[in-house]
Amino acid sequence: MTIMLNGSDLTVTQVLAVARDGEPVAIATDAIEAMSQARLVVQEVLARGEPVYGLTTGVAERKSFLLDPAERRRFNHRLVLNHRMAQGDAAPPDVVRGAMVCLANSYAKGVTGVRPELAEMIVTLLNEGFAPPVRRLGSVGQGDLGPMADLAHGLITRSGFEIAENEGLALVSSNAFTTAWAAIALADAQTLMDSFDVAGALDLEAFGANLTCLHPVIEQTRPFPGLAATLQNLRALLEGSYLWQPGAARFLQDPLTFRCLPHINGAARDALHYAKDILHVELNSSQSNPVVVLAERRIVSVGNFDIGPLAAALDFARIALAPVVTSANERAVKLLQAPFSGLPAGLAQVAGSPDDALSELAVAGQAITVEARTLAHPVSYELASSVKGDGIEDRATMAPLSARRLADMINLSARVAAIELVVAAQAIDLRAPGRLGDGTAQAYRMIRNLVPFTRADDTLPADLEPVVELVAHGLLAPLDHRKRPVPAV
């Protein structure tokens, strides 16, 4: 189904459908008319010769220099070339395609003053599957100047499109690159949370945990939406589990990383929901400067490229995700330790043997967890320097770094969850507890299809990448979100 861009109702799901699945895109008729009307205002301002930033003047510290009318189009082309200061490796193609759809949607809002033909050119190349190389580093989040200049150059070169007055600035000063990366990262984070619920539920069975930690009184007395959703997931995964039977729990109270599993994962869900709400506003906002005010037939300078709310929301998301990762790793470590698990050290097949079994997975898990946790450090208050632009450019949201760190944190976290799952599966085999839950049994079988039980004298599983893929794609269990009766605990 073709996704219609009108500048008002683009969703994260639609961005992913275009960026990853190649869903076709078109500009809505009303949006084309809105862009045409805004372009008429641009032509009127040009005819009047009014000083307008980036339209009839230079940019940054050269904003006071008026452009020769004969040089305006050439200036716009050079503006793109002169802002190709991005550095580093190329961003993933899905991020680039996401940036293209976000950019086209921002134009569809009808306030940037670009011609409809520019938006239609982007959509045409998007539908052809084109994604130019865009370097990932070099933006401070006040317009993704460097990456967007790479994108603009790639689009112009491929299409042969001749940009007009104002369009060079409109191409490079957008935050579409950051917004797209944020959309993809937040979608992946939500998938990761479902996988962490599966791994956590398997931990509870592997540990012989007390399921009073899932009692309905929890959401009744602490009515957080994320907590309620997590409890519902865990109960569905554990439906039919031996742990619901009287006397199945080994302890009256388990370590906090087991007992507070719903609260930890629930808090992250609430943080991600907040970030997604902020992102939805950003996806359907104009990030341009200047902005056409159609009712006043004028163009005004604004700071719409300052996407501080998104940068801070992404910081919040990473902060809330950090305890999820550290707790998951801690549960895996406790399952590997005989005093906590009641099983052989390292989950060896034979108790008292010198076999390392899975012991060394604790080291890998701890190392990756630390690396993931360091990415939770907030960046939205950082400012490298205020010297640029004669001291005028004295503000930075660092939103691109905030989005990129979330994506990197998710990739690392998936590896922690993979280790957690392999350890839990080994503990379940050794404990032989009886019937697993409907969801956890399915997850267990999927893990065992990829990683067999580690027997005496076996070495560590050679490759956990297939398990990482299960985690990253949310394939471990089809979570049933319908309301179910809660077993007595």
C-alpha positions as CSV (number, residue, x, y, z in Angstrom):
1,M,0.0,0.0,0.0
2,T,1.3,3.4,-1.0
3,I,2.1,5.7,2.0
4,M,0.8,9.2,1.4
5,L,3.0,12.1,2.8
6,N,1.1,15.2,3.9
7,G,3.4,16.5,6.6
8,S,0.9,15.7,9.4
9,D,0.5,12.0,10.2
10,L,3.7,10.1,9.3
11,T,4.3,7.3,11.9
12,V,7.3,5.3,13.0
13,T,5.7,2.2,11.5
14,Q,5.5,3.9,8.1
15,V,9.1,5.1,8.3
16,L,10.2,1.5,8.9
17,A,8.0,0.2,6.1
18,V,9.6,2.5,3.7
19,A,13.2,2.3,5.0
20,R,13.4,-1.4,5.5
21,D,10.6,-3.0,3.4
22,G,10.6,-0.6,0.4
23,E,7.0,0.4,0.8
24,P,6.1,2.9,-2.0
25,V,5.6,6.6,-1.2
26,A,3.6,9.4,-2.8
27,I,3.0,13.1,-2.0
28,A,-0.6,13.9,-1.1
29,T,-2.4,16.3,-3.5
30,D,-3.2,18.8,-0.7
31,A,0.5,18.8,0.2
32,I,1.5,19.6,-3.4
33,E,-0.9,22.5,-3.4
34,A,0.5,23.7,0.0
35,M,4.0,23.7,-1.3
36,S,3.0,25.5,-4.5
37,Q,1.3,28.3,-2.5
38,A,4.4,28.6,-0.2
39,R,6.6,28.8,-3.3
40,L,4.6,31.8,-4.5
41,V,5.4,33.6,-1.4
42,V,9.1,32.9,-2.0
43,Q,8.8,34.4,-5.5
44,E,7.1,37.5,-4.1
45,V,9.8,38.0,-1.5
46,L,12.5,37.6,-4.2
47,A,10.7,40.1,-6.4
48,R,10.6,42.6,-3.5
49,G,14.3,42.0,-2.8
50,E,13.8,41.6,0.9
51,P,16.8,40.3,3.0
52,V,15.9,36.7,3.9
53,Y,18.4,34.3,5.4
54,G,19.7,31.8,2.9
55,L,17.3,33.1,0.2
56,T,18.7,36.5,-0.6
57,T,21.6,36.5,1.8
58,G,24.5,34.2,2.7
59,V,24.3,31.9,5.8
60,A,26.0,31.7,9.2
61,E,28.5,34.5,9.7
62,R,27.9,35.6,6.1
63,K,24.3,36.2,6.7
64,S,24.7,40.0,6.2
65,F,26.0,39.6,2.7
66,L,23.3,40.1,0.0
67,L,23.4,37.7,-2.9
68,D,23.6,38.9,-6.5
69,P,20.3,37.8,-8.0
70,A,22.2,36.2,-10.9
71,E,24.2,34.1,-8.5
72,R,21.4,32.8,-6.2
73,R,20.9,29.4,-7.9
74,R,24.7,28.8,-8.1
75,F,24.9,29.8,-4.4
76,N,22.4,27.1,-3.5
77,H,24.3,24.4,-5.3
78,R,27.6,25.5,-3.7
79,L,25.8,25.6,-0.3
80,V,25.3,21.9,-0.6
81,L,28.9,21.2,-1.7
82,N,30.4,23.5,1.0
83,H,28.5,21.6,3.7
84,R,29.8,18.2,2.8
85,M,31.9,18.1,5.9
86,A,30.5,14.8,7.4
87,Q,33.0,12.2,8.4
88,G,33.3,8.5,9.2
89,D,31.7,5.4,7.8
90,A,28.5,5.4,5.8
91,A,25.2,5.2,7.8
92,P,23.1,2.1,7.3
93,P,20.9,2.2,4.1
94,D,17.7,2.0,6.1
95,V,18.7,5.1,8.0
96,V,19.4,6.9,4.7
97,R,16.0,5.8,3.2
98,G,14.3,6.9,6.5
99,A,16.0,10.3,6.2
100,M,14.6,10.6,2.6
101,V,11.0,9.9,3.7
102,C,11.3,12.2,6.7
103,L,12.7,15.0,4.5
104,A,10.0,14.6,1.9
105,N,7.3,14.6,4.6
106,S,8.7,17.8,6.1
107,Y,8.5,19.5,2.7
108,A,4.9,18.2,2.3
109,K,4.0,20.4,5.3
110,G,4.2,23.4,2.9
111,V,6.3,25.9,5.0
112,T,9.8,25.5,3.6
113,G,9.2,27.3,0.4
114,V,10.7,24.6,-1.8
115,R,9.0,23.6,-5.1
116,P,6.8,20.5,-5.1
117,E,9.2,19.1,-7.8
118,L,11.9,18.8,-5.2
119,A,9.8,16.6,-2.9
120,E,8.6,14.6,-5.8
121,M,12.2,14.0,-6.9
122,I,13.1,12.6,-3.5
123,V,10.0,10.3,-3.6
124,T,10.8,9.1,-7.1
125,L,14.3,8.0,-6.1
126,L,13.0,6.5,-2.9
127,N,10.6,4.4,-4.8
128,E,13.4,3.3,-7.1
129,G,15.2,1.9,-4.1
130,F,18.0,4.5,-4.2
131,A,20.0,5.3,-1.1
132,P,23.2,7.4,-1.5
133,P,26.2,7.0,0.8
134,V,25.8,9.3,3.8
135,R,28.6,9.6,6.3
136,R,27.3,9.3,9.9
137,L,29.5,11.8,11.8
138,G,29.7,15.5,11.9
139,S,26.3,16.9,13.0
140,V,25.7,18.7,16.3
141,G,21.9,18.5,15.9
142,Q,21.1,22.0,14.8
143,G,20.2,20.8,11.4
144,D,22.2,17.7,10.2
145,L,24.2,19.8,7.9
146,G,27.0,17.4,7.0
147,P,25.0,14.2,6.6
148,M,22.2,16.0,4.8
149,A,24.6,17.6,2.4
150,D,25.9,14.1,1.6
151,L,22.3,13.0,1.0
152,A,21.4,16.1,-1.0
153,H,24.5,15.7,-3.2
154,G,23.7,12.1,-3.8
155,L,20.1,12.9,-4.8
156,I,21.0,15.8,-7.1
157,T,23.8,13.8,-8.8
158,R,21.6,10.8,-9.4
159,S,18.6,12.8,-10.6
160,G,20.2,15.7,-12.4
161,F,17.8,18.0,-10.6
162,E,18.5,21.7,-10.7
163,I,17.9,23.2,-7.3
164,A,16.5,26.7,-7.1
165,E,16.6,29.6,-4.6
166,N,16.2,28.5,-1.0
167,E,16.3,24.8,-1.8
168,G,20.0,24.3,-1.0
169,L,19.4,25.5,2.5
170,A,16.2,23.5,2.8
171,L,18.1,20.4,1.9
172,V,21.0,20.7,4.3
173,S,19.4,22.4,7.3
174,S,16.9,19.6,8.1
175,N,17.3,17.1,11.0
176,A,15.8,14.3,8.9
177,F,18.9,12.2,9.3
178,T,18.6,12.2,13.1
179,T,14.8,11.8,13.1
180,A,15.0,8.8,10.9
181,W,17.8,7.2,13.0
182,A,15.7,7.8,16.1
183,A,12.6,6.2,14.5
184,I,14.5,3.1,13.6
185,A,16.3,2.9,16.9
186,L,13.1,3.3,19.0
187,A,11.3,0.6,16.9
188,D,14.2,-1.7,17.5
189,A,14.2,-0.9,21.2
190,Q,10.6,-1.9,21.5
191,T,11.4,-5.2,19.8
192,L,14.3,-5.7,22.1
193,M,12.1,-5.2,25.1
194,D,9.8,-8.1,24.0
195,S,12.9,-10.3,23.7
196,F,14.1,-9.3,27.1
197,D,10.7,-10.2,28.5
198,V,11.1,-13.7,26.9
199,A,14.6,-14.1,28.4
200,G,13.5,-12.8,31.8
201,A,10.6,-15.3,31.9
202,L,13.0,-18.1,31.0
203,D,15.3,-16.9,33.8
204,L,12.4,-17.2,36.3
205,E,11.9,-20.9,35.3
206,A,15.6,-21.6,35.2
207,F,16.0,-20.1,38.7
208,G,12.9,-21.7,40.3
209,A,11.6,-18.2,41.1
210,N,8.7,-17.2,43.2
211,L,5.9,-15.9,40.9
212,T,4.4,-13.7,43.5
213,C,6.5,-11.1,41.5
214,L,3.7,-11.3,38.9
215,H,0.7,-10.9,41.3
216,P,-2.1,-8.7,40.1
217,V,-1.8,-6.5,43.2
218,I,1.4,-5.0,41.5
219,E,-0.3,-3.1,38.8
220,Q,-3.3,-2.3,41.1
221,T,-1.0,-0.6,43.5
222,R,1.5,0.9,41.0
223,P,-0.6,1.7,37.9
224,F,2.2,2.4,35.4
225,P,1.3,1.4,31.8
226,G,4.7,-0.1,31.1
227,L,4.6,-2.2,34.3
228,A,1.1,-3.5,33.4
229,A,2.2,-4.4,29.9
230,T,5.3,-6.2,31.1
231,L,3.3,-8.2,33.7
232,Q,0.8,-9.2,31.0
233,N,3.7,-10.4,28.7
234,L,5.4,-12.4,31.5
235,R,2.1,-14.1,32.5
236,A,1.3,-15.0,28.9
237,L,4.8,-16.4,28.4
238,L,4.6,-18.4,31.6
239,E,1.1,-19.7,31.2
240,G,1.0,-23.4,32.2
241,S,4.5,-23.2,33.8
242,Y,5.4,-25.5,36.7
243,L,6.2,-22.3,38.7
244,W,2.4,-21.7,39.2
245,Q,2.1,-24.9,41.2
246,P,2.1,-24.6,45.0
247,G,5.6,-25.1,46.5
248,A,7.4,-24.7,43.2
249,A,9.3,-21.6,44.3
250,R,12.7,-22.2,45.9
251,F,12.7,-19.1,48.0
252,L,10.2,-16.8,49.7
253,Q,11.9,-13.8,48.1
254,D,14.3,-13.9,45.2
255,P,17.2,-11.5,44.3
256,L,15.9,-8.1,43.2
257,T,16.9,-8.6,39.5
258,F,14.4,-11.5,39.5
259,R,11.7,-10.1,41.8
260,C,11.7,-6.7,40.2
261,L,11.9,-7.9,36.6
262,P,8.4,-6.5,35.7
263,H,9.3,-3.1,37.2
264,I,12.7,-2.8,35.5
265,N,11.4,-3.7,32.1
266,G,8.2,-1.8,32.6
267,A,10.1,1.4,33.4
268,A,12.0,1.1,30.1
269,R,8.7,0.6,28.2
270,D,7.3,3.8,29.7
271,A,10.5,5.7,28.7
272,L,10.4,4.4,25.2
273,H,6.7,5.3,24.9
274,Y,7.5,8.8,26.0
275,A,10.3,9.1,23.5
276,K,8.1,7.7,20.7
277,D,5.4,10.4,21.5
278,I,8.1,13.1,21.2
279,L,9.4,11.5,18.0
280,H,5.9,11.5,16.4
281,V,5.7,15.2,16.9
282,E,9.1,15.6,15.3
283,L,8.3,13.4,12.4
284,N,5.4,15.7,11.5
285,S,7.1,19.1,12.2
286,S,9.0,21.5,10.1
287,Q,12.7,21.6,11.0
288,S,13.5,24.3,8.5
289,N,14.8,27.8,8.8
290,P,13.5,30.2,7.6
291,V,9.7,29.4,7.5
292,V,7.1,30.7,5.1
293,V,4.1,32.3,6.8
294,L,1.5,32.0,4.1
295,A,-1.1,34.2,5.9
296,E,1.4,37.0,6.2
297,R,3.0,36.5,2.8
298,R,6.4,36.7,4.4
299,I,9.3,34.5,5.4
300,V,10.6,34.5,9.0
301,S,13.8,33.3,10.7
302,V,13.2,30.6,13.3
303,G,15.0,28.0,15.3
304,N,13.0,24.9,14.3
305,F,16.2,22.9,13.8
306,D,16.7,22.8,17.5
307,I,15.3,19.4,18.3
308,G,16.2,19.4,22.0
309,P,13.0,17.5,23.0
310,L,14.0,14.5,20.9
311,A,17.6,14.6,22.0
312,A,16.6,14.6,25.7
313,A,13.9,11.9,25.1
314,L,16.5,9.6,23.5
315,D,18.8,10.2,26.5
316,F,15.9,9.2,28.8
317,A,15.3,6.1,26.7
318,R,19.0,5.0,27.1
319,I,19.0,5.7,30.8
320,A,15.9,3.6,31.3
321,L,17.3,0.8,29.1
322,A,20.6,0.5,31.1
323,P,19.0,-1.2,34.2
324,V,17.3,-3.7,31.8
325,V,20.7,-4.7,30.4
326,T,22.5,-4.8,33.8
327,S,19.7,-6.8,35.4
328,A,19.6,-9.3,32.6
329,N,23.4,-9.8,32.9
330,E,23.1,-10.1,36.7
331,R,20.5,-12.8,36.4
332,A,22.7,-14.8,34.0
333,V,25.6,-14.5,36.4
334,K,23.6,-15.7,39.3
335,L,22.4,-18.7,37.3
336,L,26.0,-19.6,36.7
337,Q,26.8,-19.4,40.4
338,A,26.0,-22.5,42.5
339,P,25.2,-20.6,45.8
340,F,22.4,-18.8,44.0
341,S,21.1,-21.3,41.5
342,G,21.5,-24.5,43.5
343,L,23.0,-26.0,40.4
344,P,26.6,-27.0,39.5
345,A,29.0,-24.1,39.2
346,G,29.1,-22.8,35.6
347,L,26.1,-25.0,34.9
348,A,28.4,-27.9,34.3
349,Q,26.8,-31.2,33.5
350,V,28.5,-32.9,36.5
351,A,28.7,-31.2,39.9
352,G,32.2,-30.9,41.4
353,S,34.0,-31.4,38.0
354,P,36.8,-29.0,36.9
355,D,34.8,-28.3,33.8
356,D,34.4,-24.6,33.0
357,A,31.1,-25.3,31.2
358,L,29.4,-21.9,30.6
359,S,31.4,-20.0,33.3
360,E,33.2,-17.8,30.9
361,L,30.0,-16.5,29.3
362,A,29.8,-14.4,32.5
363,V,32.9,-12.5,31.5
364,A,31.7,-11.8,28.0
365,G,28.3,-10.7,29.4
366,Q,29.9,-8.4,31.9
367,A,32.1,-6.8,29.3
368,I,29.3,-6.1,26.8
369,T,27.0,-4.9,29.6
370,V,29.6,-2.3,30.7
371,E,30.0,-1.1,27.2
372,A,26.3,-0.8,26.7
373,R,25.8,1.0,30.0
374,T,28.4,3.6,29.1
375,L,26.3,4.6,26.1
376,A,23.5,5.6,28.5
377,H,25.4,8.8,29.4
378,P,23.3,11.8,28.5
379,V,24.6,14.0,25.7
380,S,21.7,16.5,25.1
381,Y,23.4,19.1,27.3
382,E,26.8,19.0,25.6
383,L,28.3,21.9,23.6
384,A,31.7,21.4,22.0
385,S,32.3,25.2,21.3
386,S,30.4,28.4,20.8
387,V,33.0,30.0,18.5
388,K,31.5,28.8,15.2
389,G,29.6,31.4,13.2
390,D,31.2,34.4,15.0
391,G,29.7,33.1,18.2
392,I,26.2,33.0,16.9
393,E,26.0,29.2,16.6
394,D,26.3,28.8,20.4
395,R,23.9,25.9,20.9
396,A,23.9,22.2,20.1
397,T,21.3,19.5,20.9
398,M,23.7,16.6,20.0
399,A,20.5,14.7,18.9
400,P,22.4,12.7,16.2
401,L,24.8,11.3,18.9
402,S,21.8,10.6,21.1
403,A,20.1,8.6,18.4
404,R,23.2,6.8,17.3
405,R,24.1,5.8,20.9
406,L,20.6,4.3,21.3
407,A,21.1,2.2,18.2
408,D,24.5,1.1,19.3
409,M,23.2,0.3,22.8
410,I,20.4,-1.9,21.3
411,N,22.9,-3.9,19.3
412,L,25.1,-4.5,22.3
413,S,22.0,-5.3,24.5
414,A,20.8,-8.0,22.1
415,R,24.1,-9.8,22.7
416,V,23.5,-9.7,26.5
417,A,20.1,-11.1,26.0
418,A,21.5,-13.9,23.8
419,I,23.9,-14.9,26.5
420,E,21.1,-14.7,29.1
421,L,19.0,-17.1,27.0
422,V,21.7,-19.7,26.5
423,V,22.5,-19.7,30.2
424,A,18.9,-20.0,31.1
425,A,18.4,-22.9,28.7
426,Q,21.4,-24.8,30.3
427,A,20.0,-24.2,33.8
428,I,16.6,-25.5,32.7
429,D,18.1,-28.7,31.3
430,L,20.0,-29.3,34.6
431,R,17.1,-28.4,36.9
432,A,14.6,-30.5,34.7
433,P,11.7,-28.6,36.4
434,G,8.8,-30.0,34.5
435,R,6.4,-28.2,32.2
436,L,7.6,-24.8,30.9
437,G,5.2,-22.0,30.1
438,D,3.6,-21.8,26.7
439,G,5.8,-19.0,25.5
440,T,9.0,-20.0,27.3
441,A,8.8,-23.5,26.0
442,Q,8.7,-22.2,22.5
443,A,11.6,-19.9,23.2
444,Y,13.5,-22.8,24.8
445,R,13.1,-25.0,21.7
446,M,14.3,-22.2,19.4
447,I,17.4,-21.8,21.5
448,R,18.1,-25.5,21.6
449,N,17.7,-25.7,17.8
450,L,20.6,-23.3,17.6
451,V,22.8,-24.0,20.6
452,P,22.8,-27.6,22.1
453,F,23.2,-28.4,25.7
454,T,26.8,-28.1,26.8
455,R,27.9,-31.5,28.0
456,A,30.9,-32.5,30.1
457,D,34.2,-31.8,28.3
458,D,32.3,-29.7,25.7
459,T,33.7,-26.3,25.0
460,L,31.7,-23.1,25.0
461,P,29.1,-22.7,22.2
462,A,31.2,-21.4,19.2
463,D,28.7,-19.0,17.8
464,L,25.8,-17.1,19.5
465,E,25.1,-15.0,16.4
466,P,22.0,-16.9,15.4
467,V,20.6,-16.3,18.9
468,V,21.4,-12.6,18.6
469,E,19.4,-12.6,15.4
470,L,16.4,-14.1,17.2
471,V,16.6,-11.5,19.8
472,A,17.1,-8.5,17.4
473,H,14.2,-9.5,15.3
474,G,11.8,-10.4,18.1
475,L,11.3,-14.0,16.9
476,L,11.6,-15.8,20.2
477,A,7.9,-16.0,21.0
478,P,4.7,-14.6,19.6
479,L,3.6,-12.6,22.6
480,D,-0.2,-12.8,23.2
481,H,-1.3,-9.5,24.6
482,R,-4.9,-10.5,25.3
483,K,-6.1,-10.4,28.9
484,R,-5.8,-13.8,30.5
485,P,-6.9,-15.1,33.9
486,V,-4.0,-14.8,36.4
487,P,-3.1,-18.1,38.2
488,A,-3.2,-18.0,42.0
489,V,0.2,-17.4,43.5
